[in-house]
Amino acid sequence: MASTTSITEESLKTALTERLKATHVEVTDMSGGCGQSFTSLIVSPLFAGQSSLKRHRAVNAALRDEIAAIHAWSAKCQTPEEWEKARAPSTQEGSGEPHPPLDGTVGGKVDGVNA
């Protein structure tokens, strides 16, 4: 099992890139650097033809030990085509460069965390 202190944005990014053959990964530590809450954007061709549930199950299986050692984890999973489409300029508000979901945060950090 992974040690809590060894789980970082970079270690999760490396694991996702290797284990899911991801072409783009963004991981954000939402816990102010203590490594207990992360959100992510994962782009992988392995997600093609999979439902959202199957994509999340694949991510959870790939990070089984890491997720067991942290408090909170969320992921946005896209195929390369979906990611490129989401990045395309649009006249709609809120479109453009996708990022990990920041729901439940204040300024991108978990409320009540000092950092």
Biopython code that builds the backbone (N, CA, C, O; Angstrom):
import numpy as np
from Bio.PDB.StructureBuilder import StructureBuilder

atoms = [
    (1, "MET", "N", (0.843, -1.179, 0.000)),
    (1, "MET", "CA", (0.000, 0.000, 0.000)),
    (1, "MET", "C", (0.885, 1.238, 0.000)),
    (1, "MET", "O", (1.943, 1.256, 0.629)),
    (2, "ALA", "N", (0.443, 2.279, -0.714)),
    (2, "ALA", "CA", (1.223, 3.502, -0.820)),
    (2, "ALA", "C", (1.189, 4.261, 0.496)),
    (2, "ALA", "O", (0.177, 4.273, 1.198)),
    (3, "SER", "N", (2.283, 4.879, 0.812)),
    (3, "SER", "CA", (2.372, 5.689, 2.015)),
    (3, "SER", "C", (1.742, 7.043, 1.754)),
    (3, "SER", "O", (1.903, 7.597, 0.667)),
    (4, "THR", "N", (1.023, 7.591, 2.733)),
    (4, "THR", "CA", (0.370, 8.874, 2.578)),
    (4, "THR", "C", (1.365, 9.962, 2.206)),
    (4, "THR", "O", (1.061, 10.813, 1.369)),
    (5, "THR", "N", (2.537, 9.952, 2.806)),
    (5, "THR", "CA", (3.510, 10.996, 2.544)),
    (5, "THR", "C", (4.110, 10.906, 1.154)),
    (5, "THR", "O", (4.649, 11.899, 0.665)),
    (6, "SER", "N", (4.039, 9.756, 0.497)),
    (6, "SER", "CA", (4.619, 9.626, -0.827)),
    (6, "SER", "C", (3.643, 9.982, -1.941)),
    (6, "SER", "O", (4.029, 9.982, -3.110)),
    (7, "ILE", "N", (2.406, 10.280, -1.615)),
    (7, "ILE", "CA", (1.418, 10.613, -2.628)),
    (7, "ILE", "C", (1.450, 12.116, -2.884)),
    (7, "ILE", "O", (1.169, 12.932, -2.007)),
    (8, "THR", "N", (1.801, 12.439, -4.111)),
    (8, "THR", "CA", (1.891, 13.840, -4.531)),
    (8, "THR", "C", (1.192, 14.002, -5.867)),
    (8, "THR", "O", (0.816, 13.022, -6.509)),
    (9, "GLU", "N", (1.023, 15.247, -6.276)),
    (9, "GLU", "CA", (0.464, 15.511, -7.597)),
    (9, "GLU", "C", (1.298, 14.791, -8.656)),
    (9, "GLU", "O", (0.752, 14.153, -9.556)),
    (10, "GLU", "N", (2.615, 14.895, -8.545)),
    (10, "GLU", "CA", (3.514, 14.313, -9.541)),
    (10, "GLU", "C", (3.463, 12.779, -9.525)),
    (10, "GLU", "O", (3.472, 12.157, -10.587)),
    (11, "SER", "N", (3.409, 12.163, -8.340)),
    (11, "SER", "CA", (3.366, 10.698, -8.301)),
    (11, "SER", "C", (2.057, 10.169, -8.885)),
    (11, "SER", "O", (2.050, 9.136, -9.553)),
    (12, "LEU", "N", (0.956, 10.868, -8.637)),
    (12, "LEU", "CA", (-0.321, 10.465, -9.220)),
    (12, "LEU", "C", (-0.316, 10.667, -10.734)),
    (12, "LEU", "O", (-0.821, 9.826, -11.478)),
    (13, "LYS", "N", (0.248, 11.769, -11.180)),
    (13, "LYS", "CA", (0.331, 12.038, -12.620)),
    (13, "LYS", "C", (1.151, 10.953, -13.321)),
    (13, "LYS", "O", (0.754, 10.455, -14.374)),
    (14, "THR", "N", (2.273, 10.596, -12.745)),
    (14, "THR", "CA", (3.124, 9.550, -13.322)),
    (14, "THR", "C", (2.386, 8.218, -13.363)),
    (14, "THR", "O", (2.419, 7.523, -14.379)),
    (15, "ALA", "N", (1.722, 7.858, -12.273)),
    (15, "ALA", "CA", (0.992, 6.583, -12.217)),
    (15, "ALA", "C", (-0.115, 6.541, -13.262)),
    (15, "ALA", "O", (-0.276, 5.532, -13.948)),
    (16, "LEU", "N", (-0.876, 7.621, -13.393)),
    (16, "LEU", "CA", (-1.968, 7.654, -14.366)),
    (16, "LEU", "C", (-1.448, 7.589, -15.797)),
    (16, "LEU", "O", (-2.023, 6.907, -16.646)),
    (17, "THR", "N", (-0.365, 8.296, -16.055)),
    (17, "THR", "CA", (0.221, 8.292, -17.399)),
    (17, "THR", "C", (0.681, 6.888, -17.771)),
    (17, "THR", "O", (0.427, 6.421, -18.882)),
    (18, "GLU", "N", (1.349, 6.223, -16.853)),
    (18, "GLU", "CA", (1.869, 4.879, -17.122)),
    (18, "GLU", "C", (0.762, 3.822, -17.157)),
    (18, "GLU", "O", (0.713, 3.008, -18.078)),
    (19, "ARG", "N", (-0.108, 3.834, -16.175)),
    (19, "ARG", "CA", (-1.079, 2.755, -16.016)),
    (19, "ARG", "C", (-2.276, 2.861, -16.960)),
    (19, "ARG", "O", (-2.876, 1.847, -17.317)),
    (20, "LEU", "N", (-2.626, 4.082, -17.367)),
    (20, "LEU", "CA", (-3.774, 4.265, -18.263)),
    (20, "LEU", "C", (-3.354, 4.771, -19.644)),
    (20, "LEU", "O", (-4.199, 5.127, -20.465)),
    (21, "LYS", "N", (-2.050, 4.801, -19.892)),
    (21, "LYS", "CA", (-1.533, 5.295, -21.167)),
    (21, "LYS", "C", (-2.131, 6.659, -21.502)),
    (21, "LYS", "O", (-2.491, 6.936, -22.646)),
    (22, "ALA", "N", (-2.225, 7.497, -20.479)),
    (22, "ALA", "CA", (-2.819, 8.820, -20.629)),
    (22, "ALA", "C", (-1.926, 9.727, -21.466)),
    (22, "ALA", "O", (-0.702, 9.708, -21.342)),
    (23, "THR", "N", (-2.560, 10.511, -22.312)),
    (23, "THR", "CA", (-1.833, 11.459, -23.146)),
    (23, "THR", "C", (-1.747, 12.835, -22.504)),
    (23, "THR", "O", (-0.912, 13.654, -22.888)),
    (24, "HIS", "N", (-2.611, 13.087, -21.526)),
    (24, "HIS", "CA", (-2.596, 14.347, -20.786)),
    (24, "HIS", "C", (-3.178, 14.083, -19.397)),
    (24, "HIS", "O", (-4.228, 13.456, -19.263)),
    (25, "VAL", "N", (-2.491, 14.564, -18.379)),
    (25, "VAL", "CA", (-2.970, 14.409, -17.002)),
    (25, "VAL", "C", (-2.703, 15.693, -16.238)),
    (25, "VAL", "O", (-1.599, 16.235, -16.278)),
    (26, "GLU", "N", (-3.728, 16.176, -15.540)),
    (26, "GLU", "CA", (-3.576, 17.284, -14.601)),
    (26, "GLU", "C", (-4.047, 16.778, -13.246)),
    (26, "GLU", "O", (-5.137, 16.217, -13.135)),
    (27, "VAL", "N", (-3.240, 16.969, -12.228)),
    (27, "VAL", "CA", (-3.620, 16.589, -10.872)),
    (27, "VAL", "C", (-3.401, 17.794, -9.977)),
    (27, "VAL", "O", (-2.349, 18.432, -10.023)),
    (28, "THR", "N", (-4.400, 18.101, -9.165)),
    (28, "THR", "CA", (-4.311, 19.235, -8.252)),
    (28, "THR", "C", (-4.538, 18.754, -6.824)),
    (28, "THR", "O", (-5.533, 18.089, -6.534)),
    (29, "ASP", "N", (-3.607, 19.097, -5.935)),
    (29, "ASP", "CA", (-3.749, 18.784, -4.513)),
    (29, "ASP", "C", (-4.653, 19.848, -3.911)),
    (29, "ASP", "O", (-4.274, 21.014, -3.801)),
    (30, "MET", "N", (-5.842, 19.435, -3.526)),
    (30, "MET", "CA", (-6.845, 20.358, -2.985)),
    (30, "MET", "C", (-6.716, 20.528, -1.474)),
    (30, "MET", "O", (-7.477, 21.284, -0.870)),
    (31, "SER", "N", (-5.765, 19.834, -0.864)),
    (31, "SER", "CA", (-5.658, 19.844, 0.591)),
    (31, "SER", "C", (-4.582, 20.792, 1.100)),
    (31, "SER", "O", (-4.188, 20.721, 2.264)),
    (32, "GLY", "N", (-4.115, 21.664, 0.247)),
    (32, "GLY", "CA", (-3.114, 22.619, 0.697)),
    (32, "GLY", "C", (-1.729, 22.014, 0.837)),
    (32, "GLY", "O", (-0.898, 22.546, 1.573)),
    (33, "GLY", "N", (-1.465, 20.922, 0.152)),
    (33, "GLY", "CA", (-0.132, 20.325, 0.166)),
    (33, "GLY", "C", (0.052, 19.140, 1.082)),
    (33, "GLY", "O", (1.139, 18.565, 1.119)),
    (34, "CYS", "N", (-0.979, 18.749, 1.830)),
    (34, "CYS", "CA", (-0.794, 17.619, 2.750)),
    (34, "CYS", "C", (-1.057, 16.273, 2.078)),
    (34, "CYS", "O", (-0.873, 15.228, 2.702)),
    (35, "GLY", "N", (-1.484, 16.286, 0.823)),
    (35, "GLY", "CA", (-1.652, 15.046, 0.086)),
    (35, "GLY", "C", (-2.841, 14.199, 0.487)),
    (35, "GLY", "O", (-2.766, 12.972, 0.421)),
    (36, "GLN", "N", (-3.937, 14.817, 0.900)),
    (36, "GLN", "CA", (-5.100, 14.057, 1.328)),
    (36, "GLN", "C", (-6.328, 14.239, 0.447)),
    (36, "GLN", "O", (-7.307, 13.509, 0.605)),
    (37, "SER", "N", (-6.301, 15.201, -0.484)),
    (37, "SER", "CA", (-7.448, 15.453, -1.341)),
    (37, "SER", "C", (-6.949, 15.902, -2.713)),
    (37, "SER", "O", (-6.214, 16.883, -2.827)),
    (38, "PHE", "N", (-7.357, 15.175, -3.747)),
    (38, "PHE", "CA", (-6.892, 15.470, -5.096)),
    (38, "PHE", "C", (-8.051, 15.503, -6.071)),
    (38, "PHE", "O", (-9.049, 14.807, -5.887)),
    (39, "THR", "N", (-7.915, 16.316, -7.109)),
    (39, "THR", "CA", (-8.828, 16.328, -8.232)),
    (39, "THR", "C", (-7.977, 16.207, -9.490)),
    (39, "THR", "O", (-6.816, 16.616, -9.506)),
    (40, "SER", "N", (-8.559, 15.646, -10.537)),
    (40, "SER", "CA", (-7.743, 15.395, -11.723)),
    (40, "SER", "C", (-8.536, 15.484, -13.013)),
    (40, "SER", "O", (-9.762, 15.372, -13.032)),
    (41, "LEU", "N", (-7.789, 15.691, -14.093)),
    (41, "LEU", "CA", (-8.285, 15.590, -15.462)),
    (41, "LEU", "C", (-7.399, 14.560, -16.136)),
    (41, "LEU", "O", (-6.180, 14.726, -16.181)),
    (42, "ILE", "N", (-7.994, 13.500, -16.660)),
    (42, "ILE", "CA", (-7.239, 12.407, -17.262)),
    (42, "ILE", "C", (-7.725, 12.213, -18.689)),
    (42, "ILE", "O", (-8.915, 12.001, -18.926)),
    (43, "VAL", "N", (-6.802, 12.285, -19.635)),
    (43, "VAL", "CA", (-7.128, 12.093, -21.049)),
    (43, "VAL", "C", (-6.423, 10.821, -21.512)),
    (43, "VAL", "O", (-5.195, 10.740, -21.492)),
    (44, "SER", "N", (-7.207, 9.833, -21.930)),
    (44, "SER", "CA", (-6.626, 8.561, -22.349)),
    (44, "SER", "C", (-7.423, 7.956, -23.498)),
    (44, "SER", "O", (-8.654, 7.983, -23.484)),
    (45, "PRO", "N", (-6.730, 7.412, -24.489)),
    (45, "PRO", "CA", (-7.441, 6.715, -25.566)),
    (45, "PRO", "C", (-8.133, 5.439, -25.067)),
    (45, "PRO", "O", (-9.029, 4.923, -25.734)),
    (46, "LEU", "N", (-7.729, 4.936, -23.912)),
    (46, "LEU", "CA", (-8.369, 3.743, -23.342)),
    (46, "LEU", "C", (-9.824, 4.004, -22.951)),
    (46, "LEU", "O", (-10.585, 3.055, -22.765)),
    (47, "PHE", "N", (-10.223, 5.268, -22.822)),
    (47, "PHE", "CA", (-11.588, 5.615, -22.428)),
    (47, "PHE", "C", (-12.568, 5.566, -23.603)),
    (47, "PHE", "O", (-13.778, 5.654, -23.394)),
    (48, "ALA", "N", (-12.069, 5.428, -24.827)),
    (48, "ALA", "CA", (-12.935, 5.416, -26.009)),
    (48, "ALA", "C", (-13.967, 4.296, -25.906)),
    (48, "ALA", "O", (-13.629, 3.149, -25.613)),
    (49, "GLY", "N", (-15.209, 4.640, -26.147)),
    (49, "GLY", "CA", (-16.288, 3.663, -26.120)),
    (49, "GLY", "C", (-16.742, 3.247, -24.739)),
    (49, "GLY", "O", (-17.600, 2.374, -24.611)),
    (50, "GLN", "N", (-16.180, 3.859, -23.689)),
    (50, "GLN", "CA", (-16.561, 3.507, -22.319)),
    (50, "GLN", "C", (-17.504, 4.551, -21.738)),
    (50, "GLN", "O", (-17.390, 5.742, -22.029)),
    (51, "SER", "N", (-18.430, 4.088, -20.919)),
    (51, "SER", "CA", (-19.306, 5.005, -20.192)),
    (51, "SER", "C", (-18.486, 5.724, -19.123)),
    (51, "SER", "O", (-17.365, 5.325, -18.805)),
    (52, "SER", "N", (-19.058, 6.774, -18.584)),
    (52, "SER", "CA", (-18.394, 7.516, -17.512)),
    (52, "SER", "C", (-18.087, 6.599, -16.329)),
    (52, "SER", "O", (-17.012, 6.688, -15.735)),
    (53, "LEU", "N", (-19.018, 5.729, -15.990)),
    (53, "LEU", "CA", (-18.822, 4.806, -14.877)),
    (53, "LEU", "C", (-17.634, 3.872, -15.133)),
    (53, "LEU", "O", (-16.815, 3.662, -14.239)),
    (54, "LYS", "N", (-17.534, 3.316, -16.330)),
    (54, "LYS", "CA", (-16.419, 2.420, -16.645)),
    (54, "LYS", "C", (-15.089, 3.168, -16.634)),
    (54, "LYS", "O", (-14.073, 2.610, -16.219)),
    (55, "ARG", "N", (-15.083, 4.404, -17.077)),
    (55, "ARG", "CA", (-13.860, 5.206, -17.056)),
    (55, "ARG", "C", (-13.393, 5.418, -15.623)),
    (55, "ARG", "O", (-12.213, 5.256, -15.313)),
    (56, "HIS", "N", (-14.327, 5.781, -14.757)),
    (56, "HIS", "CA", (-13.965, 6.021, -13.357)),
    (56, "HIS", "C", (-13.537, 4.728, -12.660)),
    (56, "HIS", "O", (-12.643, 4.744, -11.814)),
    (57, "ARG", "N", (-14.160, 3.639, -13.007)),
    (57, "ARG", "CA", (-13.744, 2.352, -12.437)),
    (57, "ARG", "C", (-12.326, 2.012, -12.873)),
    (57, "ARG", "O", (-11.547, 1.485, -12.079)),
    (58, "ALA", "N", (-11.979, 2.307, -14.130)),
    (58, "ALA", "CA", (-10.622, 2.044, -14.621)),
    (58, "ALA", "C", (-9.602, 2.889, -13.871)),
    (58, "ALA", "O", (-8.523, 2.407, -13.525)),
    (59, "VAL", "N", (-9.946, 4.152, -13.620)),
    (59, "VAL", "CA", (-9.050, 5.039, -12.870)),
    (59, "VAL", "C", (-8.903, 4.535, -11.435)),
    (59, "VAL", "O", (-7.793, 4.456, -10.910)),
    (60, "ASN", "N", (-10.017, 4.200, -10.810)),
    (60, "ASN", "CA", (-9.966, 3.716, -9.427)),
    (60, "ASN", "C", (-9.162, 2.425, -9.317)),
    (60, "ASN", "O", (-8.441, 2.227, -8.340)),
    (61, "ALA", "N", (-9.278, 1.552, -10.303)),
    (61, "ALA", "CA", (-8.501, 0.313, -10.285)),
    (61, "ALA", "C", (-7.013, 0.604, -10.475)),
    (61, "ALA", "O", (-6.166, -0.018, -9.834)),
    (62, "ALA", "N", (-6.702, 1.548, -11.357)),
    (62, "ALA", "CA", (-5.299, 1.897, -11.617)),
    (62, "ALA", "C", (-4.639, 2.526, -10.395)),
    (62, "ALA", "O", (-3.436, 2.372, -10.187)),
    (63, "LEU", "N", (-5.421, 3.232, -9.594)),
    (63, "LEU", "CA", (-4.888, 3.928, -8.410)),
    (63, "LEU", "C", (-5.404, 3.324, -7.107)),
    (63, "LEU", "O", (-5.527, 4.028, -6.105)),
    (64, "ARG", "N", (-5.701, 2.048, -7.114)),
    (64, "ARG", "CA", (-6.298, 1.392, -5.939)),
    (64, "ARG", "C", (-5.549, 1.686, -4.648)),
    (64, "ARG", "O", (-6.162, 2.112, -3.669)),
    (65, "ASP", "N", (-4.248, 1.472, -4.624)),
    (65, "ASP", "CA", (-3.477, 1.675, -3.393)),
    (65, "ASP", "C", (-3.397, 3.144, -3.007)),
    (65, "ASP", "O", (-3.506, 3.493, -1.831)),
    (66, "GLU", "N", (-3.206, 3.993, -3.996)),
    (66, "GLU", "CA", (-3.097, 5.430, -3.723)),
    (66, "GLU", "C", (-4.409, 5.988, -3.179)),
    (66, "GLU", "O", (-4.408, 6.741, -2.205)),
    (67, "ILE", "N", (-5.529, 5.620, -3.807)),
    (67, "ILE", "CA", (-6.827, 6.126, -3.363)),
    (67, "ILE", "C", (-7.153, 5.629, -1.956)),
    (67, "ILE", "O", (-7.777, 6.353, -1.181)),
    (68, "ALA", "N", (-6.745, 4.422, -1.619)),
    (68, "ALA", "CA", (-6.987, 3.879, -0.278)),
    (68, "ALA", "C", (-6.252, 4.677, 0.792)),
    (68, "ALA", "O", (-6.651, 4.674, 1.956)),
    (69, "ALA", "N", (-5.178, 5.362, 0.401)),
    (69, "ALA", "CA", (-4.354, 6.076, 1.378)),
    (69, "ALA", "C", (-4.686, 7.561, 1.499)),
    (69, "ALA", "O", (-4.105, 8.257, 2.332)),
    (70, "ILE", "N", (-5.617, 8.054, 0.675)),
    (70, "ILE", "CA", (-5.966, 9.477, 0.746)),
    (70, "ILE", "C", (-7.411, 9.640, 1.179)),
    (70, "ILE", "O", (-8.165, 8.669, 1.240)),
    (71, "HIS", "N", (-7.791, 10.868, 1.479)),
    (71, "HIS", "CA", (-9.132, 11.140, 1.983)),
    (71, "HIS", "C", (-10.148, 11.343, 0.865)),
    (71, "HIS", "O", (-11.260, 10.820, 0.941)),
    (72, "ALA", "N", (-9.784, 12.095, -0.172)),
    (72, "ALA", "CA", (-10.750, 12.422, -1.220)),
    (72, "ALA", "C", (-10.091, 12.412, -2.593)),
    (72, "ALA", "O", (-8.940, 12.819, -2.750)),
    (73, "TRP", "N", (-10.845, 11.937, -3.586)),
    (73, "TRP", "CA", (-10.337, 11.832, -4.952)),
    (73, "TRP", "C", (-11.486, 12.086, -5.922)),
    (73, "TRP", "O", (-12.568, 11.518, -5.769)),
    (74, "SER", "N", (-11.256, 12.933, -6.911)),
    (74, "SER", "CA", (-12.233, 13.104, -7.982)),
    (74, "SER", "C", (-11.484, 13.160, -9.305)),
    (74, "SER", "O", (-10.340, 13.609, -9.374)),
    (75, "ALA", "N", (-12.157, 12.695, -10.353)),
    (75, "ALA", "CA", (-11.507, 12.641, -11.663)),
    (75, "ALA", "C", (-12.488, 13.015, -12.761)),
    (75, "ALA", "O", (-13.664, 12.652, -12.722)),
    (76, "LYS", "N", (-11.983, 13.742, -13.730)),
    (76, "LYS", "CA", (-12.702, 14.011, -14.962)),
    (76, "LYS", "C", (-11.964, 13.212, -16.026)),
    (76, "LYS", "O", (-10.768, 13.416, -16.234)),
    (77, "CYS", "N", (-12.670, 12.298, -16.709)),
    (77, "CYS", "CA", (-12.045, 11.380, -17.661)),
    (77, "CYS", "C", (-12.531, 11.680, -19.075)),
    (77, "CYS", "O", (-13.734, 11.721, -19.336)),
    (78, "GLN", "N", (-11.586, 11.888, -19.978)),
    (78, "GLN", "CA", (-11.935, 12.190, -21.355)),
    (78, "GLN", "C", (-11.047, 11.423, -22.322)),
    (78, "GLN", "O", (-9.917, 11.059, -21.996)),
    (79, "THR", "N", (-11.582, 11.180, -23.532)),
    (79, "THR", "CA", (-10.767, 10.644, -24.615)),
    (79, "THR", "C", (-9.996, 11.825, -25.213)),
    (79, "THR", "O", (-10.362, 12.976, -24.976)),
    (80, "PRO", "N", (-8.941, 11.561, -25.981)),
    (80, "PRO", "CA", (-8.227, 12.665, -26.628)),
    (80, "PRO", "C", (-9.143, 13.518, -27.507)),
    (80, "PRO", "O", (-8.989, 14.739, -27.556)),
    (81, "GLU", "N", (-10.082, 12.897, -28.190)),
    (81, "GLU", "CA", (-11.016, 13.643, -29.044)),
    (81, "GLU", "C", (-11.922, 14.552, -28.219)),
    (81, "GLU", "O", (-12.150, 15.704, -28.589)),
    (82, "GLU", "N", (-12.438, 14.042, -27.105)),
    (82, "GLU", "CA", (-13.286, 14.854, -26.227)),
    (82, "GLU", "C", (-12.498, 16.029, -25.656)),
    (82, "GLU", "O", (-13.017, 17.141, -25.556)),
    (83, "TRP", "N", (-11.251, 15.780, -25.285)),
    (83, "TRP", "CA", (-10.422, 16.823, -24.708)),
    (83, "TRP", "C", (-10.140, 17.915, -25.735)),
    (83, "TRP", "O", (-10.222, 19.103, -25.421)),
    (84, "GLU", "N", (-9.806, 17.514, -26.963)),
    (84, "GLU", "CA", (-9.547, 18.496, -28.015)),
    (84, "GLU", "C", (-10.797, 19.320, -28.311)),
    (84, "GLU", "O", (-10.713, 20.532, -28.508)),
    (85, "LYS", "N", (-11.938, 18.670, -28.342)),
    (85, "LYS", "CA", (-13.198, 19.384, -28.592)),
    (85, "LYS", "C", (-13.486, 20.378, -27.463)),
    (85, "LYS", "O", (-13.928, 21.496, -27.725)),
    (86, "ALA", "N", (-13.240, 19.985, -26.225)),
    (86, "ALA", "CA", (-13.481, 20.856, -25.073)),
    (86, "ALA", "C", (-12.534, 22.060, -25.081)),
    (86, "ALA", "O", (-12.878, 23.128, -24.574)),
    (87, "ARG", "N", (-11.348, 21.882, -25.655)),
    (87, "ARG", "CA", (-10.357, 22.961, -25.698)),
    (87, "ARG", "C", (-10.599, 23.923, -26.850)),
    (87, "ARG", "O", (-10.065, 25.033, -26.853)),
    (88, "ALA", "N", (-11.401, 23.509, -27.832)),
    (88, "ALA", "CA", (-11.635, 24.340, -29.011)),
    (88, "ALA", "C", (-12.313, 25.646, -28.612)),
    (88, "ALA", "O", (-13.208, 25.646, -27.766)),
    (89, "PRO", "N", (-11.894, 26.760, -29.214)),
    (89, "PRO", "CA", (-12.527, 28.045, -28.914)),
    (89, "PRO", "C", (-14.017, 27.991, -29.237)),
    (89, "PRO", "O", (-14.441, 27.380, -30.219)),
    (90, "SER", "N", (-14.784, 28.636, -28.397)),
    (90, "SER", "CA", (-16.226, 28.657, -28.571)),
    (90, "SER", "C", (-16.761, 29.978, -28.064)),
    (90, "SER", "O", (-16.099, 30.667, -27.288)),
    (91, "THR", "N", (-17.947, 30.329, -28.497)),
    (91, "THR", "CA", (-18.565, 31.564, -28.016)),
    (91, "THR", "C", (-19.337, 31.339, -26.728)),
    (91, "THR", "O", (-19.830, 32.292, -26.124)),
    (92, "GLN", "N", (-19.448, 30.075, -26.301)),
    (92, "GLN", "CA", (-20.176, 29.781, -25.074)),
    (92, "GLN", "C", (-19.341, 30.146, -23.857)),
    (92, "GLN", "O", (-18.137, 29.896, -23.818)),
    (93, "GLU", "N", (-19.995, 30.739, -22.862)),
    (93, "GLU", "CA", (-19.315, 31.076, -21.607)),
    (93, "GLU", "C", (-18.883, 29.800, -20.897)),
    (93, "GLU", "O", (-19.623, 28.818, -20.863)),
    (94, "GLY", "N", (-17.689, 29.822, -20.336)),
    (94, "GLY", "CA", (-17.194, 28.680, -19.580)),
    (94, "GLY", "C", (-16.489, 27.653, -20.439)),
    (94, "GLY", "O", (-16.020, 26.637, -19.927)),
    (95, "SER", "N", (-16.405, 27.900, -21.740)),
    (95, "SER", "CA", (-15.710, 26.942, -22.592)),
    (95, "SER", "C", (-14.234, 27.282, -22.648)),
    (95, "SER", "O", (-13.805, 28.286, -22.079)),
    (96, "GLY", "N", (-13.473, 26.477, -23.311)),
    (96, "GLY", "CA", (-12.039, 26.704, -23.421)),
    (96, "GLY", "C", (-11.278, 25.599, -22.739)),
    (96, "GLY", "O", (-11.757, 24.466, -22.674)),
    (97, "GLU", "N", (-10.114, 25.900, -22.235)),
    (97, "GLU", "CA", (-9.220, 24.917, -21.620)),
    (97, "GLU", "C", (-9.907, 24.228, -20.438)),
    (97, "GLU", "O", (-10.249, 24.895, -19.462)),
    (98, "PRO", "N", (-10.122, 22.887, -20.506)),
    (98, "PRO", "CA", (-10.726, 22.180, -19.376)),
    (98, "PRO", "C", (-9.705, 21.997, -18.263)),
    (98, "PRO", "O", (-8.504, 21.896, -18.515)),
    (99, "HIS", "N", (-10.185, 21.956, -17.063)),
    (99, "HIS", "CA", (-9.320, 21.758, -15.906)),
    (99, "HIS", "C", (-9.990, 20.778, -14.968)),
    (99, "HIS", "O", (-11.176, 20.488, -15.125)),
    (100, "PRO", "N", (-9.254, 20.259, -13.991)),
    (100, "PRO", "CA", (-9.893, 19.369, -13.019)),
    (100, "PRO", "C", (-11.068, 20.076, -12.353)),
    (100, "PRO", "O", (-11.034, 21.294, -12.180)),
    (101, "PRO", "N", (-12.098, 19.338, -11.979)),
    (101, "PRO", "CA", (-13.246, 19.957, -11.322)),
    (101, "PRO", "C", (-12.854, 20.559, -9.973)),
    (101, "PRO", "O", (-12.076, 19.967, -9.225)),
    (102, "LEU", "N", (-13.397, 21.735, -9.666)),
    (102, "LEU", "CA", (-13.084, 22.411, -8.408)),
    (102, "LEU", "C", (-14.325, 22.565, -7.534)),
    (102, "LEU", "O", (-14.382, 23.450, -6.680)),
    (103, "ASP", "N", (-15.313, 21.706, -7.749)),
    (103, "ASP", "CA", (-16.537, 21.757, -6.958)),
    (103, "ASP", "C", (-16.218, 21.609, -5.478)),
    (103, "ASP", "O", (-15.361, 20.812, -5.098)),
    (104, "GLY", "N", (-16.904, 22.373, -4.651)),
    (104, "GLY", "CA", (-16.716, 22.270, -3.208)),
    (104, "GLY", "C", (-15.474, 22.942, -2.689)),
    (104, "GLY", "O", (-15.036, 22.667, -1.571)),
    (105, "THR", "N", (-14.892, 23.831, -3.496)),
    (105, "THR", "CA", (-13.674, 24.521, -3.064)),
    (105, "THR", "C", (-13.907, 26.013, -2.978)),
    (105, "THR", "O", (-14.898, 26.540, -3.483)),
    (106, "VAL", "N", (-12.980, 26.673, -2.331)),
    (106, "VAL", "CA", (-12.958, 28.136, -2.267)),
    (106, "VAL", "C", (-11.630, 28.554, -2.895)),
    (106, "VAL", "O", (-10.565, 28.328, -2.321)),
    (107, "GLY", "N", (-11.701, 29.154, -4.054)),
    (107, "GLY", "CA", (-10.479, 29.557, -4.740)),
    (107, "GLY", "C", (-9.585, 28.390, -5.115)),
    (107, "GLY", "O", (-8.364, 28.532, -5.181)),
    (108, "GLY", "N", (-10.206, 27.207, -5.366)),
    (108, "GLY", "CA", (-9.432, 26.048, -5.738)),
    (108, "GLY", "C", (-8.853, 25.253, -4.584)),
    (108, "GLY", "O", (-8.120, 24.291, -4.810)),
    (109, "LYS", "N", (-9.163, 25.629, -3.363)),
    (109, "LYS", "CA", (-8.665, 24.908, -2.175)),
    (109, "LYS", "C", (-9.863, 24.508, -1.317)),
    (109, "LYS", "O", (-10.885, 25.194, -1.297)),
    (110, "VAL", "N", (-9.721, 23.395, -0.616)),
    (110, "VAL", "CA", (-10.782, 22.930, 0.258)),
    (110, "VAL", "C", (-10.967, 23.948, 1.387)),
    (110, "VAL", "O", (-10.003, 24.341, 2.043)),
    (111, "ASP", "N", (-12.197, 24.362, 1.600)),
    (111, "ASP", "CA", (-12.518, 25.340, 2.625)),
    (111, "ASP", "C", (-12.058, 24.846, 3.993)),
    (111, "ASP", "O", (-12.328, 23.707, 4.372)),
    (112, "GLY", "N", (-11.373, 25.694, 4.718)),
    (112, "GLY", "CA", (-10.923, 25.354, 6.058)),
    (112, "GLY", "C", (-9.511, 24.816, 6.123)),
    (112, "GLY", "O", (-9.008, 24.539, 7.212)),
    (113, "VAL", "N", (-8.859, 24.663, 4.983)),
    (113, "VAL", "CA", (-7.480, 24.175, 4.953)),
    (113, "VAL", "C", (-6.546, 25.357, 4.917)),
    (113, "VAL", "O", (-6.688, 26.231, 4.061)),
    (114, "ASN", "N", (-5.603, 25.404, 5.817)),
    (114, "ASN", "CA", (-4.636, 26.488, 5.847)),
    (114, "ASN", "C", (-3.433, 26.123, 4.994)),
    (114, "ASN", "O", (-2.747, 25.136, 5.258)),
    (115, "ALA", "N", (-3.186, 26.923, 3.977)),
    (115, "ALA", "CA", (-1.983, 26.726, 3.143)),
    (115, "ALA", "C", (-1.822, 27.883, 2.205)),
    (115, "ALA", "O", (-0.875, 27.913, 1.419)),
]
sb = StructureBuilder()
sb.init_structure("model")
sb.init_model(0)
sb.init_chain("A")
sb.init_seg("    ")
for serial, (resi, resn, name, xyz) in enumerate(atoms, 1):
    if name == "N":
        sb.init_residue(resn, " ", resi, " ")
    sb.init_atom(name, np.array(xyz, "f"), 0.0, 1.0, " ", f" {name:<3s}", serial, name[0])
structure = sb.get_structure()
